[in-house]
Amino acid sequence: MTATGNAVLAGQREAEANKALLSGCAGPHEFRRVANGGGQGLTAQRWRCAGCGGLVNGLARLWYTNGIEHGERRAARGRAA
């Protein structure tokens, strides 16, 4: 296999391992900013869950946080999330 093919497979394995960490987290995730991926904006930000060690970008964290807040508002109104 070529070096590029090996890099792609390594990236895929890393992504699958990260997904397993995030999926297996007892939650809710407690994301802490760890790095900036070198660009600008939410997609360049990197956040790691203090509980499971899973890594997400800033956009994924934003949507996750919005979902948690939405669920909490619904629960406060007495409706199922």
C-alpha positions as MATLAB code, in Angstrom:
seq = 'MTATGNAVLAGQREAEANKALLSGCAGPHEFRRVANGGGQGLTAQRWRCAGCGGLVNGLARLWYTNGIEHGERRAARGRAA';
ca = [
       0.000    0.000    0.000;
       1.181    3.533   -0.668;
       2.174    6.006    2.027;
      -0.976    8.007    1.232;
      -3.125    4.906    1.553;
      -1.518    4.082    4.893;
      -2.153    7.623    6.129;
      -5.799    7.412    5.097;
      -6.233    4.083    6.894;
      -4.518    5.448   10.000;
      -6.823    8.470    9.960;
      -9.856    6.230    9.576;
      -8.762    4.060   12.519;
      -8.193    7.160   14.635;
     -11.646    8.526   13.759;
     -13.307    5.188   14.575;
     -11.499    4.993   17.935;
     -12.543    8.566   18.745;
     -16.162    7.785   17.820;
     -16.075    4.749   20.136;
     -14.806    6.932   22.997;
     -17.556    9.508   22.469;
     -20.291    6.896   22.033;
     -19.234    5.017   25.149;
     -19.138    8.093   27.374;
     -21.476    8.018   30.372;
     -22.051   11.706   29.646;
     -22.969   14.342   29.486;
     -19.746   15.332   27.785;
     -17.726   18.014   29.537;
     -15.702   19.512   26.714;
     -12.574   21.529   27.431;
     -10.703   23.411   24.757;
      -7.336   21.833   24.046;
      -6.051   23.352   20.829;
      -6.668   25.330   17.705;
      -6.281   23.233   14.587;
      -4.335   25.920   12.768;
      -7.197   27.644   10.980;
      -9.862   30.072   12.025;
     -13.385   29.560   13.248;
     -15.234   26.770   14.974;
     -14.009   23.966   12.750;
     -10.384   24.764   13.670;
     -11.031   24.539   17.415;
     -10.404   21.234   19.214;
     -12.292   20.212   22.353;
     -11.710   17.088   24.476;
     -14.276   15.502   26.801;
     -12.924   15.371   30.366;
     -14.864   12.144   30.949;
     -14.114    9.947   27.950;
     -11.222   11.692   26.205;
     -13.115   11.983   22.919;
     -12.139   14.871   20.653;
     -14.487   17.129   18.647;
     -14.184   20.360   16.716;
     -15.839   23.582   17.849;
     -18.834   23.175   15.557;
     -19.657   19.706   16.906;
     -19.288   21.036   20.460;
     -21.598   23.960   19.683;
     -24.368   21.684   18.375;
     -23.909   19.259   21.285;
     -24.152   22.118   23.803;
     -27.215   23.536   22.033;
     -28.891   20.120   22.236;
     -28.177   19.787   25.963;
     -29.565   23.269   26.624;
     -32.638   22.552   24.501;
     -33.294   19.337   26.422;
     -32.930   21.115   29.749;
     -35.431   23.806   28.707;
     -37.923   21.161   27.607;
     -37.494   19.242   30.864;
     -37.988   22.453   32.858;
     -41.309   22.959   31.061;
     -42.302   19.428   32.039;
     -42.016   17.869   28.578;
     -39.922   14.897   27.613;
     -36.708   15.871   25.866;
];
